[in-house]
Amino acid sequence: MSDDLDLYQDILLSHTKRPRNRGTLGRPTHRGEGYNALCGDEVLLTLRVEGGKIAEAQSTGPACAICTASASILTTHVLGRAPAEALALGGELREALKGGSGGKPSFAGDIEMETLAHVGQFPQRVKCAALAWETLAAALKNGAVSQPPPEPTLEERIRFQAMQQSQQ
């Protein structure tokens, strides 16, 4: 068990010291914000969904080590998944964190997800591990971002200018 704890700590520290996909997307299709009033953790999650799959995911915000690691792991594990699959994965993790396991989770064997589930042994840290996943759910359910129209291309601008000149 000591070896498992060392491995779990190494994984969490790796994601805390070098979070994957850190930052915010310039043109996200979905955006969610999460806040833990008990400790002050904040998570901003931006996603780009294309063709029914999560194509990009980035997170940022001031948060504790476990929350930062969880957000980092989330951004790597939702890529390429349909939003419903990502929501289901988050639901399974939240259930595992609470100690419930209505069977073997789909992430069994995934050491990073199992590491997050292991945080459930420390009740005071469960919210830290779950916050990013709750933010994902909020972003996918309610966080669609309206996009401004794209900037016109150089060719479109030239055509527009020519049209304006011909009307004068």
N, C-alpha and C positions, 0 to 999 in steps of 0.2 A: 504494500500500500504506500509506503514511503517513496518508492520509485514513481508511482502514479502521481503522487502529490508534487514531486520534483518536476515531472513532465508537464503537469498542469500549470505549475508556476512558470516554467520556461515559456510555454505557449502564451500565457497571459502577458508576461513581460515583453515578449517579442512584439506582440500586437500593440502594447502600450508604448514602447519605446519607438517603434517604427510602424505607426498605424497605416494600414493599406487604404488607398483611395481617400486620402484626407483632403478636404476642401469642399468647395461647392461647385456644382455644374453651372456653366454660363446660361444654358437654355434648357432647364429641366422641364419635364412634362408633369412631374409630381414633386411635391415638397411637403415635408412634415417637420414639426418642431415638438420636442419632448422636454419636459422639465420635471425634476424630482425636488419637490419643495422641502423634503426632509434633509437633503444633503447639498442641494444646489447644483446637481448635475444638469447639464443642458446638452441636448443633441439637436442638431439641424441636419436633416437627411434630404438630399436631393437625388432624384431618379430621372432617368430618361427611358421611357418604355417605347419600343419600336417593334412593329410586327408581332404584337402580343407577347413580347419578352422584355425583361429588364436588360437593357443594353449597357447602361452605365449607372453607377451608384457611388455617391460620395457623402461623407459625413464630416461634421466639424462641431466644435463647441467645447467649452470648458467642462471637464468631467473627471471623475476619479479613474484610477487605473482599470478597474473591472469594466466600467461603463465604456471607456475608450476602447479597450480590447474587444468588447462585445460589438461595438459599432464597426470596428475594423473587420471583424470576422463576418458580420452581417454583409458588408459591402462586397466581400469576396464570394459569399455563398448564395447570394440572390442573382448574380449575373447569369444571364442565359435562361432564367426561369420565368415561367408565366407568373403574373402577379398572384393568381390563386395558389400556385405552388409555393411562392415565397410566403404568403400569408399562412399557409398550412404548416410550413417549416417553423415559422415564428410561433404558431399556436402549440406545436409539439414541444418546442423549447420551453415556452412559458409553463406548460403542463409539467414537464420534467423538473423545472425549477421549484415548483410547488410540491414536488414529491409524488405526484400522481404519474402513473405510467400505464395507461390503459393498454398496455402491450409494448412491444419493442418499437421505439421511435424509428422513423425512416432514416434518421441520421446516425443510427447505431453503426459504430465502426469509423465514423468521422471524428478523429481525435480533437479537432478544434471545437466542434459542436458538443462533444462529450465533455470537454473541459468547461464550457459554459454551463452545461447541465449540472456539473459537479458543484458549481457555486451554490446550488440549492441546499447544500449541507451547511451553509452559513446564512441563516434566515435574514440577518440584518443586511446582507449584500444582494439578496434576490432582486430587489428593485433596480440595483445598479446594472445587473446583467440583463434585465428584461427591458429597460428603458428604450434602447435603440430599436428593439423588435416591436414594442408598442408604437413607437414613432413610425416605423415602417407601415404598420397597419393603418395608422391615421393618414399617412401620406397616400397610400393606395386607395383607401376608401373615400377620403374627403379632400385630398390635397392636390387635385388636378390643377395645373397652372395654365392660365390662358397665355398664349404666346403672342407677342407682337408680330405683325407681319414681317417677313424677312426683308432685309435691305435690298433695294433694287440692284441688279447687276450693272456693270459698266455699260453693257450693250443696251439695257433698258433705259438707263439715264440718257444716253446719247440719243436714242429714239425719241424720248420724251422732249429733250431739248430741241431736236429737229422739228417735232410736231408743233412746239410752242412758237418757234421762229417762223414756220410756214403760216401760222394763224395771224401773225402780226402784219 
